[in-house]
């Protein structure tokens, strides 16, 4: 057998296989988009095989999911351990930009997660990605100060007006609030820190009410009201997807980062479709 016919056959296989792969990626992107809201939502799925026949066996070096301009009330992707684990994604990359997550605009979310498994028979038949196992990787979420302001007004009904400035590791939160103990203009100069794995809270705070230093009792009451500023699990319904270990503030941008995984689908999120 000469080398040339084998080469021609391999090239033909690659062309046909490439078309099938693009079709699968299109179906997978459409399936993910169906779980999101927004007329301008953009979703793309790209895959890279492990070896020449990785796409045929479901063994992928990399799966990259990108999406932007959408709304969702919580994490749109879960693992379902009861499903087939025949498919392998050696690395799952998630790149989300400019989206609304449970009422908070998120500038970006990035995650890189190794050693994932997925239901390959379902993917091959219907172009649907259903993860059955997730590794633990790293990830981050980026939020801008103006978007945090809107979120604070929505979350804390006691606060009637607020502005937020983030710079050099500290946050300055100013506004007017009607709290149980006082109605006053307030100013909080504090660090934003990771707390309890899923929370972003005010710490080392200097608090003023109507231009005067607040008493210890008033300061404690205000902090109890405001903390946590953001709870990734309770407020954003991320179900432990990001375990926050570090918070960086600079240029009116908050970046929270830490260990990242795709959590097991909770019972209340049981799918109605295969």
For each residue, the residues with C-beta under 8 A, 3 or more apart:
1: 5 6
2: 5 6
3: 6 7
4: 7 8
5: 1 2 8 9
6: 1 2 3 9 10
7: 3 4 10 11
8: 4 5 11 12
9: 5 6 12 13
10: 6 7 13 14
11: 7 8 14 15
12: 8 9 15 16
13: 9 10 16 17
14: 10 11 17 18
15: 11 12 18 19
16: 12 13 19 20
17: 13 14 20 21 55 56
18: 14 15 21 22
19: 15 16 22 23
20: 16 17 23 24 55
21: 17 18 24 25 47 55
22: 18 19 25 26
23: 19 20 26 27 127
24: 20 21 27 28 47 55 123 124 127
25: 21 22 28 29 44 45 46 47
26: 22 23 29 30 45 127
27: 23 24 30 31 126 127 128
28: 24 25 31 32 45 123 127 128 129
29: 25 26 32 33 43 44 45
30: 26 27 33 34 43 127
31: 27 28 34 35 126 127 128 129
32: 28 29 35 36 43 45 65 67 76 77 129
33: 29 30 36 41 43 67 70
34: 30 31
35: 31 32 72 76
36: 32 33 41 43 67 70 71 72 76
37: 41 70 71 72
38: 41 69 70 71
39:
40: 69 70
41: 33 36 37 38 67 68 69 70
42: 66 67 68 69 70
43: 29 30 32 33 36 65 66 67 70
44: 25 29 65 66 67
45: 25 26 28 29 32 63 64 65 129
46: 25 62 63 64 66
47: 21 24 25 55 60 62 63 64
48: 54 60 61 62
49: 52 53 54 55 59 60 61
50: 54 59 60 61 88 90
51: 54 59
52: 49
53: 49 56 57
54: 48 49 50 51 57 58 59 60 61
55: 17 20 21 24 47 49 58 60
56: 17 53
57: 53 54
58: 54 55 86 87 88 118 120 123 124
59: 49 50 51 54 87 88 90
60: 47 48 49 50 54 55 63 87 88 89 90
61: 48 49 50 54 90 91
62: 46 47 48 89 90 91 92 93
63: 45 46 47 60 89 91 92 93 116 129
64: 45 46 47 92 93 94 95
65: 32 43 44 45 77 92 93 94 95
66: 42 43 44 46 95 96 97
67: 32 33 36 41 42 43 44 70 95 96 97 99
68: 41 42 96 97 98 99
69: 38 40 41 42 97 98 99
70: 33 36 37 38 40 41 42 43 67 99 100
71: 36 37 38 99 100
72: 35 36 37 75 76 99 100 101 102
73: 102 237
74: 101 102 236 237 238 239
75: 72 78 237 238 239 241 263
76: 32 35 36 72
77: 32 65 94 131 262
78: 75 131 239 262 263 264 265 266 269
79: 131 132 133 134 262 263 264 265
80: 83 119 130 131 132 264 265 271
81: 132 133 264
82: 132
83: 80 118 119 122 130 131 132
84: 87 119 120 121 122 132
85: 117 118 119 132 133
86: 58 117 119 120 121
87: 58 59 60 84 117 118 119 120 123 132
88: 50 58 59 60 116 117 118
89: 60 62 63 92 116 117 118
90: 50 59 60 61 62 114 115 116
91: 61 62 63 112 113 114 116
92: 62 63 64 65 89 111 112 113 114 116 131 134 137 262
93: 62 63 64 65 111 112 113
94: 64 65 77 109 110 111 112 113 139
95: 64 65 66 67 108 109 110
96: 66 67 68 99 106 108 109 110
97: 66 67 68 69 107 108 109
98: 68 69 105 106 107 108
99: 67 68 69 70 71 72 96 105 106 109
100: 70 71 72 103 104 105 106
101: 72 74 104 105 106 236
102: 72 73 74 235 236 237
103: 100 151 154
104: 100 101 143 147 148 150 151 230 235 236
105: 98 99 100 101 143 144 147 150 151
106: 96 98 99 100 101 109 141 142 143 147
107: 97 98 142 143 144 147 253
108: 95 96 97 98 141 142
109: 94 95 96 97 99 106 139 140 141 142
110: 94 95 96 139 140 141
111: 92 93 94 137 138 139 140 241 242 260
112: 91 92 93 94 137 138 139 260
113: 91 92 93 94 116 134 135 136 137 139 260 261 262
114: 90 91 92 135 136 137
115: 90 133 135
116: 63 88 89 90 91 92 113 131 133 134 135 262
117: 85 86 87 88 89 131 132 133
118: 58 83 85 87 88 89 123 129 130 131 132
119: 80 83 84 85 86 87 122 123 128 130 131 132
120: 58 84 86 87 123 124
121: 84 86 124 125
122: 83 84 119 125 126 128 130 274
123: 24 28 58 87 118 119 120 126 127 128 129 130
124: 24 58 120 121
125: 121 122
126: 27 31 122 123 274
127: 23 24 26 27 28 30 31 123
128: 27 28 31 119 122 123 274
129: 28 31 32 45 63 118 123
130: 80 83 118 119 122 123 274
131: 77 78 79 80 83 92 116 117 118 119 134 262
132: 79 80 81 82 83 84 85 87 117 118 119
133: 79 81 85 115 116 117
134: 79 92 113 116 131 261 262 263
135: 113 114 115 116 261
136: 113 114 259 260 261
137: 92 111 112 113 114 259 260 261
138: 111 112 257 258 259 260
139: 94 109 110 111 112 113 241 242 257 258 259 260
140: 109 110 111 242 255 256 257 258
141: 106 108 109 110 232 242 255 256 257
142: 106 107 108 109 253 254 255
143: 104 105 106 107 147 148 230 253 254 255 256
144: 105 107 147 148 252 253 254
145: 148 149 164 165 166 252 253 254
146: 149 150 164 252
147: 104 105 106 107 143 144 150 151
148: 104 143 144 145 151 152 164 166 229 230 254
149: 145 146 152 153 162 163 164
150: 104 105 146 147 153 154
151: 103 104 105 147 148 154 155 230
152: 148 149 155 156 159 162 164 173 229
153: 149 150 156 159 160 161 162
154: 103 150 151
155: 151 152 235
156: 152 153 159 177 225 226
157:
158: 177 178 179 180 225
159: 152 153 156 162 175 176 177
160: 153 175 176 177 178
161: 153 175 176
162: 149 152 153 159 173 174 175
163: 149 173 174 175
164: 145 146 148 149 152 171 172 173 252
165: 145 171 172 252
166: 145 148 170 171 192 249 250 251 252 253 254
167: 170 172 249 250 251 252
168: 249 250
169: 191 248 249 250
170: 166 167 189 190 191 192 249
171: 164 165 166 188 189 190 191 192 202 249
172: 164 165 167 187 188 189
173: 152 162 163 164 186 187 188 190 202 226
174: 162 163 185 186 187 188
175: 159 160 161 162 163 185 186
176: 159 160 161 184 185 186
177: 156 158 159 160 183 184 186 222
178: 158 160 183
179: 158 182 183 184 221 222 225
180: 158 221
181: 217 218 221
182: 179 209 218
183: 177 178 179
184: 176 177 179 209 210
185: 174 175 176 209 210 211
186: 173 174 175 176 177 207 208 209 214 222
187: 172 173 174 207 208
188: 171 172 173 174 202 205 206 207 222 226
189: 170 171 172 205 206 207
190: 170 171 173 202 203 204 205 206
191: 169 170 171 202 203 204 205
192: 166 170 171 200 201 202 203 229 247 249 254
193: 200 201 202 203 247
194: 197 199 200 244 245 246 247 256 258
195: 199 200 201 203 227 228
196: 199 228
197: 194 240 243 244 245 258
198: 231 232 233 234 238 240 242 243 244
199: 194 195 196 227 228 230 231 232 244
200: 192 193 194 195 228 229 230 231 232 244 247 254 256
201: 192 193 195 227 228 229
202: 171 173 188 190 191 192 193 205 223 226 227 229
203: 190 191 192 193 195
204: 190 191
205: 188 189 190 191 202 219 223
206: 188 189 190 213
207: 186 187 188 189 213 214 218 219 222 223
208: 186 187 211 212 213 214
209: 182 184 185 186 212 214 218 222
210: 184 185
211: 185 208
212: 208 209
213: 206 207 208
214: 186 207 208 209 218 219 222
215: 218 219
216: 219 220
217: 181 220 221
218: 181 182 207 209 214 215 221 222
219: 205 207 214 215 216 222 223
220: 216 217 223 224
221: 179 180 181 217 218 224 225
222: 177 179 186 188 207 209 214 218 219 225 226
223: 202 205 207 219 220 226 227
224: 220 221 227
225: 156 158 179 221 222
226: 156 173 188 202 222 223 229
227: 195 199 201 202 223 224
228: 195 196 199 200 201 231
229: 148 152 192 200 201 202 226
230: 104 143 148 151 199 200 235 236
231: 198 199 200 228 234 235 236
232: 141 198 199 200 235 236 238 241 242 244 256
233: 198 236 237 238 239 240
234: 198 231 237
235: 102 104 155 230 231 232
236: 74 101 102 104 230 231 232 233
237: 73 74 75 102 233 234
238: 74 75 198 232 233 241 242 263
239: 74 75 78 233 263 266
240: 197 198 233 243 261 263
241: 75 111 139 232 238 260 261 262 263
242: 111 139 140 141 198 232 238 256 257 258 259 260
243: 197 198 240 258 259 260
244: 194 197 198 199 200 232 247 256 257 258
245: 194 197 257 258 259
246: 194 256 257 258
247: 192 193 194 200 244 254 255 256 257
248: 169 254 255 256 257
249: 166 167 168 169 170 171 192 253 254 255
250: 166 167 168 169 253
251: 166 167
252: 144 145 146 164 165 166 167
253: 107 142 143 144 145 166 249 250
254: 142 143 144 145 148 166 192 200 247 248 249
255: 140 141 142 143 247 248 249
256: 140 141 143 194 200 232 242 244 246 247 248
257: 138 139 140 141 242 244 245 246 247 248
258: 138 139 140 194 197 242 243 244 245 246
259: 136 137 138 139 242 243 245
260: 111 112 113 136 137 138 139 241 242 243
261: 113 134 135 136 137 240 241
262: 77 78 79 92 113 116 131 134 241
263: 75 78 79 134 238 239 240 241 266
264: 78 79 80 81
265: 78 79 80 269 270 271
266: 78 239 263 269
267: 270
268:
269: 78 265 266
270: 265 267
271: 80 265 274
272:
273:
274: 122 126 128 130 271
